[in-house]
Amino acid sequence: MIDKNLLDILACPFCHGDVKEKEGSIVCLKCGRIYPVIDDIPVMLVDEARMPAGEENEKKE
Ligand SMILES: [Zn+2]
């Protein structure tokens, strides 16, 4: 479980949108990127983020 106060100060490193906890991950409300949580520590790195299902073809190399 992620600390609510921690969630409040976290922001998406990609778009700086607000994030929320969902199914043990951190989800950006703006761009939809999904950040992993490892040992209760959110990994807020664009490189570690997954795109939501259905938007996989929006690849930028
Ligand atoms: Zn975002």
N, CA, C, O and the ligand as a Tripos MOL2 file, in Angstrom:
@<TRIPOS>MOLECULE
protein
  245   243    62     0     0
PROTEIN
NO_CHARGES

@<TRIPOS>ATOM
      1 N           0.8510   -1.2060    0.0000 N.3       1 MET1
      2 CA          0.0000    0.0000    0.0000 C.3       1 MET1
      3 C           0.8830    1.2500    0.0000 C.2       1 MET1
      4 O           1.8320    1.3650    0.7750 O.2       1 MET1
      5 N           0.5470    2.1560   -0.8710 N.am      2 ILE2
      6 CA          1.3330    3.3750   -0.9980 C.3       2 ILE2
      7 C           0.7700    4.4540   -0.0770 C.2       2 ILE2
      8 O          -0.4460    4.6110    0.0410 O.2       2 ILE2
      9 N           1.6350    5.1690    0.5500 N.am      3 ASP3
     10 CA          1.2420    6.2710    1.4180 C.3       3 ASP3
     11 C           0.4930    7.3360    0.6160 C.2       3 ASP3
     12 O           0.9690    7.8040   -0.4190 O.2       3 ASP3
     13 N          -0.6880    7.7090    1.1150 N.am      4 LYS4
     14 CA         -1.4920    8.7100    0.4060 C.3       4 LYS4
     15 C          -0.7390   10.0330    0.2670 C.2       4 LYS4
     16 O          -0.8180   10.7000   -0.7640 O.2       4 LYS4
     17 N          -0.0130   10.4000    1.3150 N.am      5 ASN5
     18 CA          0.7470   11.6530    1.2480 C.3       5 ASN5
     19 C           1.8290   11.5840    0.1870 C.2       5 ASN5
     20 O           2.1320   12.5720   -0.4820 O.2       5 ASN5
     21 N           2.4090   10.3890    0.0450 N.am      6 LEU6
     22 CA          3.4250   10.2170   -0.9910 C.3       6 LEU6
     23 C           2.7860   10.3430   -2.3690 C.2       6 LEU6
     24 O           3.3400   10.9840   -3.2620 O.2       6 LEU6
     25 N           1.6220    9.7300   -2.5360 N.am      7 LEU7
     26 CA          0.9180    9.8240   -3.8210 C.3       7 LEU7
     27 C           0.6380   11.2810   -4.1780 C.2       7 LEU7
     28 O           0.7200   11.6780   -5.3410 O.2       7 LEU7
     29 N           0.3060   12.0700   -3.1520 N.am      8 ASP8
     30 CA         -0.0430   13.4700   -3.4090 C.3       8 ASP8
     31 C           1.1270   14.2560   -3.9860 C.2       8 ASP8
     32 O           0.9310   15.1690   -4.7890 O.2       8 ASP8
     33 N           2.3430   13.9020   -3.5770 N.am      9 ILE9
     34 CA          3.4860   14.6800   -4.0610 C.3       9 ILE9
     35 C           4.0990   14.0900   -5.3170 C.2       9 ILE9
     36 O           4.9130   14.7330   -5.9810 O.2       9 ILE9
     37 N           3.7050   12.8550   -5.6440 N.am     10 LEU10
     38 CA          4.2390   12.2480   -6.8570 C.3      10 LEU10
     39 C           3.5830   12.8630   -8.0860 C.2      10 LEU10
     40 O           2.4160   13.2530   -8.0570 O.2      10 LEU10
     41 N           4.3450   12.9420   -9.1540 N.am     11 ALA11
     42 CA          3.7910   13.3690  -10.4300 C.3      11 ALA11
     43 C           4.4530   12.5530  -11.5250 C.2      11 ALA11
     44 O           5.5660   12.0520  -11.3620 O.2      11 ALA11
     45 N           3.7640   12.4290  -12.6240 N.am     12 CYS12
     46 CA          4.3090   11.6990  -13.7570 C.3      12 CYS12
     47 C           5.5530   12.4190  -14.2790 C.2      12 CYS12
     48 O           5.4870   13.6130  -14.5690 O.2      12 CYS12
     49 N           6.6750   11.7250  -14.4050 N.am     13 PRO13
     50 CA          7.8910   12.3740  -14.9020 C.3      13 PRO13
     51 C           7.8160   12.7070  -16.3860 C.2      13 PRO13
     52 O           8.6160   13.4930  -16.8930 O.2      13 PRO13
     53 N           6.8540   12.1080  -17.0780 N.am     14 PHE14
     54 CA          6.7250   12.3450  -18.5190 C.3      14 PHE14
     55 C           5.9060   13.5920  -18.8040 C.2      14 PHE14
     56 O           6.3300   14.4640  -19.5630 O.2      14 PHE14
     57 N           4.7330   13.6730  -18.1910 N.am     15 CYS15
     58 CA          3.8250   14.7850  -18.5070 C.3      15 CYS15
     59 C           3.5050   15.6420  -17.2840 C.2      15 CYS15
     60 O           2.7990   16.6440  -17.3990 O.2      15 CYS15
     61 N           4.0230   15.2530  -16.1060 N.am     16 HIS16
     62 CA          3.8120   15.9770  -14.8560 C.3      16 HIS16
     63 C           2.3470   15.9750  -14.4210 C.2      16 HIS16
     64 O           1.9190   16.8420  -13.6590 O.2      16 HIS16
     65 N           1.5850   14.9990  -14.9090 N.am     17 GLY17
     66 CA          0.1990   14.8580  -14.4880 C.3      17 GLY17
     67 C           0.1040   14.1970  -13.1280 C.2      17 GLY17
     68 O           1.0740   13.6260  -12.6310 O.2      17 GLY17
     69 N          -1.0830   14.2810  -12.5270 N.am     18 ASP18
     70 CA         -1.3370   13.6110  -11.2510 C.3      18 ASP18
     71 C          -1.3380   12.1030  -11.4490 C.2      18 ASP18
     72 O          -1.6700   11.6040  -12.5250 O.2      18 ASP18
     73 N          -0.9620   11.3860  -10.3970 N.am     19 VAL19
     74 CA         -0.9550    9.9290  -10.4650 C.3      19 VAL19
     75 C          -1.8320    9.3560   -9.3610 C.2      19 VAL19
     76 O          -2.1170   10.0160   -8.3610 O.2      19 VAL19
     77 N          -2.2560    8.1040   -9.5650 N.am     20 LYS20
     78 CA         -3.0050    7.4000   -8.5330 C.3      20 LYS20
     79 C          -2.5180    5.9630   -8.4800 C.2      20 LYS20
     80 O          -1.8830    5.4620   -9.4080 O.2      20 LYS20
     81 N          -2.8360    5.3140   -7.3620 N.am     21 GLU21
     82 CA         -2.4640    3.9120   -7.2350 C.3      21 GLU21
     83 C          -3.5530    3.0510   -7.8530 C.2      21 GLU21
     84 O          -4.7430    3.2790   -7.6370 O.2      21 GLU21
     85 N          -3.1260    2.0540   -8.6300 N.am     22 LYS22
     86 CA         -4.0890    1.1340   -9.2110 C.3      22 LYS22
     87 C          -3.4580   -0.2400   -9.3110 C.2      22 LYS22
     88 O          -2.4440   -0.4200   -9.9860 O.2      22 LYS22
     89 N          -4.0580   -1.2070   -8.6400 N.am     23 GLU23
     90 CA         -3.6070   -2.5950   -8.7060 C.3      23 GLU23
     91 C          -2.1120   -2.7280   -8.4540 C.2      23 GLU23
     92 O          -1.4090   -3.4530   -9.1580 O.2      23 GLU23
     93 N          -1.6430   -2.0190   -7.4430 N.am     24 GLY24
     94 CA         -0.2470   -2.1550   -7.0490 C.3      24 GLY24
     95 C           0.7390   -1.4140   -7.9270 C.2      24 GLY24
     96 O           1.9530   -1.5530   -7.7730 O.2      24 GLY24
     97 N           0.2080   -0.6220   -8.8530 N.am     25 SER25
     98 CA          1.0810    0.1880   -9.6840 C.3      25 SER25
     99 C           0.6720    1.6480   -9.5510 C.2      25 SER25
    100 O          -0.3550    1.9630   -8.9500 O.2      25 SER25
    101 N           1.4650    2.5160  -10.1050 N.am     26 ILE26
    102 CA          1.1300    3.9370  -10.1270 C.3      26 ILE26
    103 C           0.7330    4.3010  -11.5490 C.2      26 ILE26
    104 O           1.4830    4.0730  -12.4980 O.2      26 ILE26
    105 N          -0.4600    4.8700  -11.6780 N.am     27 VAL27
    106 CA         -0.9760    5.1870  -13.0040 C.3      27 VAL27
    107 C          -1.1120    6.6940  -13.1500 C.2      27 VAL27
    108 O          -1.6560    7.3620  -12.2710 O.2      27 VAL27
    109 N          -0.6190    7.2240  -14.2540 N.am     28 CYS28
    110 CA         -0.7760    8.6450  -14.5410 C.3      28 CYS28
    111 C          -2.1770    8.9100  -15.0710 C.2      28 CYS28
    112 O          -2.6380    8.2350  -15.9910 O.2      28 CYS28
    113 N          -2.8500    9.8940  -14.4880 N.am     29 LEU29
    114 CA         -4.2150   10.2040  -14.9050 C.3      29 LEU29
    115 C          -4.2430   10.9520  -16.2250 C.2      29 LEU29
    116 O          -5.2880   11.0330  -16.8700 O.2      29 LEU29
    117 N          -3.1170   11.4970  -16.6310 N.am     30 LYS30
    118 CA         -3.0920   12.3380  -17.8220 C.3      30 LYS30
    119 C          -2.6760   11.5370  -19.0630 C.2      30 LYS30
    120 O          -3.4150   11.4800  -20.0450 O.2      30 LYS30
    121 N          -1.4980   10.9250  -19.0120 N.am     31 CYS31
    122 CA         -1.0120   10.2130  -20.1990 C.3      31 CYS31
    123 C          -1.2470    8.7080  -20.0920 C.2      31 CYS31
    124 O          -1.1040    7.9880  -21.0810 O.2      31 CYS31
    125 N          -1.6080    8.2250  -18.8990 N.am     32 GLY32
    126 CA         -1.9560    6.8210  -18.7480 C.3      32 GLY32
    127 C          -0.7810    5.8950  -18.5250 C.2      32 GLY32
    128 O          -0.9700    4.6850  -18.4010 O.2      32 GLY32
    129 N           0.4290    6.4310  -18.4710 N.am     33 ARG33
    130 CA          1.5860    5.5740  -18.2260 C.3      33 ARG33
    131 C           1.4590    4.8820  -16.8750 C.2      33 ARG33
    132 O           0.9250    5.4410  -15.9170 O.2      33 ARG33
    133 N           1.9630    3.6480  -16.8240 N.am     34 ILE34
    134 CA          1.8670    2.8300  -15.6140 C.3      34 ILE34
    135 C           3.2750    2.6060  -15.0720 C.2      34 ILE34
    136 O           4.1380    2.0550  -15.7550 O.2      34 ILE34
    137 N           3.4880    3.0410  -13.8380 N.am     35 TYR35
    138 CA          4.8080    2.9260  -13.2220 C.3      35 TYR35
    139 C           4.7990    1.7890  -12.2030 C.2      35 TYR35
    140 O           3.8480    1.6520  -11.4330 O.2      35 TYR35
    141 N           5.8450    0.9800  -12.1960 N.am     36 PRO36
    142 CA          5.8920   -0.1380  -11.2550 C.3      36 PRO36
    143 C           6.1630    0.3460   -9.8300 C.2      36 PRO36
    144 O           6.7190    1.4220   -9.6070 O.2      36 PRO36
    145 N           5.7500   -0.4870   -8.8790 N.am     37 VAL37
    146 CA          6.0500   -0.2340   -7.4730 C.3      37 VAL37
    147 C           6.8720   -1.4200   -6.9760 C.2      37 VAL37
    148 O           6.4100   -2.5610   -7.0080 O.2      37 VAL37
    149 N           8.0690   -1.1490   -6.5240 N.am     38 ILE38
    150 CA          8.9600   -2.2120   -6.0700 C.3      38 ILE38
    151 C           9.2820   -1.9940   -4.6010 C.2      38 ILE38
    152 O           9.8260   -0.9590   -4.2170 O.2      38 ILE38
    153 N           8.9320   -3.0000   -3.7720 N.am     39 ASP39
    154 CA          9.1370   -2.8910   -2.3190 C.3      39 ASP39
    155 C           8.4860   -1.6290   -1.7600 C.2      39 ASP39
    156 O           9.0770   -0.9290   -0.9380 O.2      39 ASP39
    157 N           7.2520   -1.3420   -2.2170 N.am     40 ASP40
    158 CA          6.4770   -0.1810   -1.7710 C.3      40 ASP40
    159 C           7.0700    1.1530   -2.2120 C.2      40 ASP40
    160 O           6.6210    2.2100   -1.7680 O.2      40 ASP40
    161 N           8.0640    1.1090   -3.0730 N.am     41 ILE41
    162 CA          8.6480    2.3520   -3.5790 C.3      41 ILE41
    163 C           8.2290    2.5340   -5.0310 C.2      41 ILE41
    164 O           8.5920    1.7190   -5.8790 O.2      41 ILE41
    165 N           7.4760    3.5800   -5.3330 N.am     42 PRO42
    166 CA          7.1140    3.8390   -6.7280 C.3      42 PRO42
    167 C           8.3460    4.1740   -7.5660 C.2      42 PRO42
    168 O           9.1640    5.0110   -7.1840 O.2      42 PRO42
    169 N           8.4610    3.5160   -8.6950 N.am     43 VAL43
    170 CA          9.5900    3.7730   -9.5970 C.3      43 VAL43
    171 C           9.1130    4.7490  -10.6630 C.2      43 VAL43
    172 O           8.5530    4.3530  -11.6850 O.2      43 VAL43
    173 N           9.3450    6.0290  -10.4050 N.am     44 MET44
    174 CA          8.8320    7.0710  -11.2860 C.3      44 MET44
    175 C           9.8700    7.4200  -12.3480 C.2      44 MET44
    176 O          10.4540    8.5040  -12.3490 O.2      44 MET44
    177 N          10.0770    6.4630  -13.2490 N.am     45 LEU45
    178 CA         11.0280    6.6510  -14.3370 C.3      45 LEU45
    179 C          10.3170    6.3830  -15.6550 C.2      45 LEU45
    180 O           9.6470    5.3610  -15.8040 O.2      45 LEU45
    181 N          10.4560    7.2890  -16.6050 N.am     46 VAL46
    182 CA          9.7970    7.1250  -17.8970 C.3      46 VAL46
    183 C          10.2480    5.8210  -18.5500 C.2      46 VAL46
    184 O           9.4510    5.1250  -19.1800 O.2      46 VAL46
    185 N          11.5220    5.4980  -18.3940 N.am     47 ASP47
    186 CA         12.0550    4.2760  -19.0100 C.3      47 ASP47
    187 C          11.4260    3.0110  -18.4460 C.2      47 ASP47
    188 O          11.3740    1.9880  -19.1290 O.2      47 ASP47
    189 N          10.9480    3.0700  -17.2080 N.am     48 GLU48
    190 CA         10.3630    1.8950  -16.5630 C.3      48 GLU48
    191 C           8.8540    1.8270  -16.7590 C.2      48 GLU48
    192 O           8.2330    0.8220  -16.4140 O.2      48 GLU48
    193 N           8.2630    2.8700  -17.3020 N.am     49 ALA49
    194 CA          6.8130    2.9360  -17.4190 C.3      49 ALA49
    195 C           6.3110    2.0600  -18.5520 C.2      49 ALA49
    196 O           6.9900    1.8600  -19.5590 O.2      49 ALA49
    197 N           5.1010    1.5410  -18.3650 N.am     50 ARG50
    198 CA          4.4080    0.8150  -19.4280 C.3      50 ARG50
    199 C           3.2820    1.6900  -19.9340 C.2      50 ARG50
    200 O           2.7070    2.4810  -19.1860 O.2      50 ARG50
    201 N           2.9740    1.5420  -21.2110 N.am     51 MET51
    202 CA          1.8120    2.2230  -21.7390 C.3      51 MET51
    203 C           0.5830    1.3610  -21.4770 C.2      51 MET51
    204 O           0.6950    0.1370  -21.4090 O.2      51 MET51
    205 N          -0.5830    1.9760  -21.3300 N.am     52 PRO52
    206 CA         -1.7920    1.1910  -21.1270 C.3      52 PRO52
    207 C          -2.0980    0.3270  -22.3390 C.2      52 PRO52
    208 O          -1.7110    0.6590  -23.4590 O.2      52 PRO52
    209 N          -2.7890   -0.7740  -22.1170 N.am     53 ALA53
    210 CA         -3.1430   -1.6780  -23.2080 C.3      53 ALA53
    211 C          -3.9150   -0.9290  -24.2750 C.2      53 ALA53
    212 O          -4.7740   -0.1020  -23.9680 O.2      53 ALA53
    213 N          -3.6090   -1.2190  -25.5230 N.am     54 GLY54
    214 CA         -4.3140   -0.5810  -26.6230 C.3      54 GLY54
    215 C          -3.5740    0.6140  -27.1740 C.2      54 GLY54
    216 O          -3.9150    1.1270  -28.2400 O.2      54 GLY54
    217 N          -2.5470    1.0650  -26.4430 N.am     55 GLU55
    218 CA         -1.7830    2.2050  -26.9400 C.3      55 GLU55
    219 C          -0.3430    1.8090  -27.2170 C.2      55 GLU55
    220 O           0.5480    2.6550  -27.2910 O.2      55 GLU55
    221 N          -0.1320    0.5150  -27.3680 N.am     56 GLU56
    222 CA          1.2200    0.0160  -27.5930 C.3      56 GLU56
    223 C           1.7700    0.4680  -28.9440 C.2      56 GLU56
    224 O           2.9830    0.5530  -29.1320 O.2      56 GLU56
    225 N           0.8730    0.7540  -29.8760 N.am     57 ASN57
    226 CA          1.3440    1.1230  -31.2140 C.3      57 ASN57
    227 C           1.7590    2.5940  -31.3010 C.2      57 ASN57
    228 O           2.1680    3.0760  -32.3570 O.2      57 ASN57
    229 N           1.6470    3.2860  -30.1860 N.am     58 GLU58
    230 CA          2.0680    4.6800  -30.1640 C.3      58 GLU58
    231 C           3.5440    4.7560  -29.7570 C.2      58 GLU58
    232 O           3.9100    5.4570  -28.8140 O.2      58 GLU58
    233 N           4.3510    4.0390  -30.4680 N.am     59 LYS59
    234 CA          5.7620    3.9320  -30.1000 C.3      59 LYS59
    235 C           6.5610    5.0930  -30.6410 C.2      59 LYS59
    236 O           6.3890    5.5240  -31.7810 O.2      59 LYS59
    237 N           7.4370    5.5830  -29.7920 N.am     60 LYS60
    238 CA          8.3620    6.6260  -30.2220 C.3      60 LYS60
    239 C           9.7690    6.1110  -29.9940 C.2      60 LYS60
    240 O          10.1930    5.9230  -28.8540 O.2      60 LYS60
    241 N          10.4580    5.8940  -31.0340 N.am     61 GLU61
    242 CA         11.8440    5.3920  -30.8870 C.3      61 GLU61
    243 C          12.8160    6.5520  -30.9530 C.2      61 GLU61
    244 O          14.0260    6.3500  -30.8510 O.2      61 GLU61
    245 ZN          1.8250   11.1800  -17.4910 Zn       62 ZN62
@<TRIPOS>BOND
     1     1     2 1
     2     2     3 1
     3     3     4 2
     4     3     5 am
     5     5     6 1
     6     6     7 1
     7     7     8 2
     8     7     9 am
     9     9    10 1
    10    10    11 1
    11    11    12 2
    12    11    13 am
    13    13    14 1
    14    14    15 1
    15    15    16 2
    16    15    17 am
    17    17    18 1
    18    18    19 1
    19    19    20 2
    20    19    21 am
    21    21    22 1
    22    22    23 1
    23    23    24 2
    24    23    25 am
    25    25    26 1
    26    26    27 1
    27    27    28 2
    28    27    29 am
    29    29    30 1
    30    30    31 1
    31    31    32 2
    32    31    33 am
    33    33    34 1
    34    34    35 1
    35    35    36 2
    36    35    37 am
    37    37    38 1
    38    38    39 1
    39    39    40 2
    40    39    41 am
    41    41    42 1
    42    42    43 1
    43    43    44 2
    44    43    45 am
    45    45    46 1
    46    46    47 1
    47    47    48 2
    48    47    49 am
    49    49    50 1
    50    50    51 1
    51    51    52 2
    52    51    53 am
    53    53    54 1
    54    54    55 1
    55    55    56 2
    56    55    57 am
    57    57    58 1
    58    58    59 1
    59    59    60 2
    60    59    61 am
    61    61    62 1
    62    62    63 1
    63    63    64 2
    64    63    65 am
    65    65    66 1
    66    66    67 1
    67    67    68 2
    68    67    69 am
    69    69    70 1
    70    70    71 1
    71    71    72 2
    72    71    73 am
    73    73    74 1
    74    74    75 1
    75    75    76 2
    76    75    77 am
    77    77    78 1
    78    78    79 1
    79    79    80 2
    80    79    81 am
    81    81    82 1
    82    82    83 1
    83    83    84 2
    84    83    85 am
    85    85    86 1
    86    86    87 1
    87    87    88 2
    88    87    89 am
    89    89    90 1
    90    90    91 1
    91    91    92 2
    92    91    93 am
    93    93    94 1
    94    94    95 1
    95    95    96 2
    96    95    97 am
    97    97    98 1
    98    98    99 1
    99    99   100 2
   100    99   101 am
   101   101   102 1
   102   102   103 1
   103   103   104 2
   104   103   105 am
   105   105   106 1
   106   106   107 1
   107   107   108 2
   108   107   109 am
   109   109   110 1
   110   110   111 1
   111   111   112 2
   112   111   113 am
   113   113   114 1
   114   114   115 1
   115   115   116 2
   116   115   117 am
   117   117   118 1
   118   118   119 1
   119   119   120 2
   120   119   121 am
   121   121   122 1
   122   122   123 1
   123   123   124 2
   124   123   125 am
   125   125   126 1
   126   126   127 1
   127   127   128 2
   128   127   129 am
   129   129   130 1
   130   130   131 1
   131   131   132 2
   132   131   133 am
   133   133   134 1
   134   134   135 1
   135   135   136 2
   136   135   137 am
   137   137   138 1
   138   138   139 1
   139   139   140 2
   140   139   141 am
   141   141   142 1
   142   142   143 1
   143   143   144 2
   144   143   145 am
   145   145   146 1
   146   146   147 1
   147   147   148 2
   148   147   149 am
   149   149   150 1
   150   150   151 1
   151   151   152 2
   152   151   153 am
   153   153   154 1
   154   154   155 1
   155   155   156 2
   156   155   157 am
   157   157   158 1
   158   158   159 1
   159   159   160 2
   160   159   161 am
   161   161   162 1
   162   162   163 1
   163   163   164 2
   164   163   165 am
   165   165   166 1
   166   166   167 1
   167   167   168 2
   168   167   169 am
   169   169   170 1
   170   170   171 1
   171   171   172 2
   172   171   173 am
   173   173   174 1
   174   174   175 1
   175   175   176 2
   176   175   177 am
   177   177   178 1
   178   178   179 1
   179   179   180 2
   180   179   181 am
   181   181   182 1
   182   182   183 1
   183   183   184 2
   184   183   185 am
   185   185   186 1
   186   186   187 1
   187   187   188 2
   188   187   189 am
   189   189   190 1
   190   190   191 1
   191   191   192 2
   192   191   193 am
   193   193   194 1
   194   194   195 1
   195   195   196 2
   196   195   197 am
   197   197   198 1
   198   198   199 1
   199   199   200 2
   200   199   201 am
   201   201   202 1
   202   202   203 1
   203   203   204 2
   204   203   205 am
   205   205   206 1
   206   206   207 1
   207   207   208 2
   208   207   209 am
   209   209   210 1
   210   210   211 1
   211   211   212 2
   212   211   213 am
   213   213   214 1
   214   214   215 1
   215   215   216 2
   216   215   217 am
   217   217   218 1
   218   218   219 1
   219   219   220 2
   220   219   221 am
   221   221   222 1
   222   222   223 1
   223   223   224 2
   224   223   225 am
   225   225   226 1
   226   226   227 1
   227   227   228 2
   228   227   229 am
   229   229   230 1
   230   230   231 1
   231   231   232 2
   232   231   233 am
   233   233   234 1
   234   234   235 1
   235   235   236 2
   236   235   237 am
   237   237   238 1
   238   238   239 1
   239   239   240 2
   240   239   241 am
   241   241   242 1
   242   242   243 1
   243   243   244 2
@<TRIPOS>SUBSTRUCTURE
     1 MET1         2 RESIDUE 1 A MET
     2 ILE2         6 RESIDUE 1 A ILE
     3 ASP3        10 RESIDUE 1 A ASP
     4 LYS4        14 RESIDUE 1 A LYS
     5 ASN5        18 RESIDUE 1 A ASN
     6 LEU6        22 RESIDUE 1 A LEU
     7 LEU7        26 RESIDUE 1 A LEU
     8 ASP8        30 RESIDUE 1 A ASP
     9 ILE9        34 RESIDUE 1 A ILE
    10 LEU10       38 RESIDUE 1 A LEU
    11 ALA11       42 RESIDUE 1 A ALA
    12 CYS12       46 RESIDUE 1 A CYS
    13 PRO13       50 RESIDUE 1 A PRO
    14 PHE14       54 RESIDUE 1 A PHE
    15 CYS15       58 RESIDUE 1 A CYS
    16 HIS16       62 RESIDUE 1 A HIS
    17 GLY17       66 RESIDUE 1 A GLY
    18 ASP18       70 RESIDUE 1 A ASP
    19 VAL19       74 RESIDUE 1 A VAL
    20 LYS20       78 RESIDUE 1 A LYS
    21 GLU21       82 RESIDUE 1 A GLU
    22 LYS22       86 RESIDUE 1 A LYS
    23 GLU23       90 RESIDUE 1 A GLU
    24 GLY24       94 RESIDUE 1 A GLY
    25 SER25       98 RESIDUE 1 A SER
    26 ILE26      102 RESIDUE 1 A ILE
    27 VAL27      106 RESIDUE 1 A VAL
    28 CYS28      110 RESIDUE 1 A CYS
    29 LEU29      114 RESIDUE 1 A LEU
    30 LYS30      118 RESIDUE 1 A LYS
    31 CYS31      122 RESIDUE 1 A CYS
    32 GLY32      126 RESIDUE 1 A GLY
    33 ARG33      130 RESIDUE 1 A ARG
    34 ILE34      134 RESIDUE 1 A ILE
    35 TYR35      138 RESIDUE 1 A TYR
    36 PRO36      142 RESIDUE 1 A PRO
    37 VAL37      146 RESIDUE 1 A VAL
    38 ILE38      150 RESIDUE 1 A ILE
    39 ASP39      154 RESIDUE 1 A ASP
    40 ASP40      158 RESIDUE 1 A ASP
    41 ILE41      162 RESIDUE 1 A ILE
    42 PRO42      166 RESIDUE 1 A PRO
    43 VAL43      170 RESIDUE 1 A VAL
    44 MET44      174 RESIDUE 1 A MET
    45 LEU45      178 RESIDUE 1 A LEU
    46 VAL46      182 RESIDUE 1 A VAL
    47 ASP47      186 RESIDUE 1 A ASP
    48 GLU48      190 RESIDUE 1 A GLU
    49 ALA49      194 RESIDUE 1 A ALA
    50 ARG50      198 RESIDUE 1 A ARG
    51 MET51      202 RESIDUE 1 A MET
    52 PRO52      206 RESIDUE 1 A PRO
    53 ALA53      210 RESIDUE 1 A ALA
    54 GLY54      214 RESIDUE 1 A GLY
    55 GLU55      218 RESIDUE 1 A GLU
    56 GLU56      222 RESIDUE 1 A GLU
    57 ASN57      226 RESIDUE 1 A ASN
    58 GLU58      230 RESIDUE 1 A GLU
    59 LYS59      234 RESIDUE 1 A LYS
    60 LYS60      238 RESIDUE 1 A LYS
    61 GLU61      242 RESIDUE 1 A GLU
    62 ZN62       245 GROUP 0 **** ****
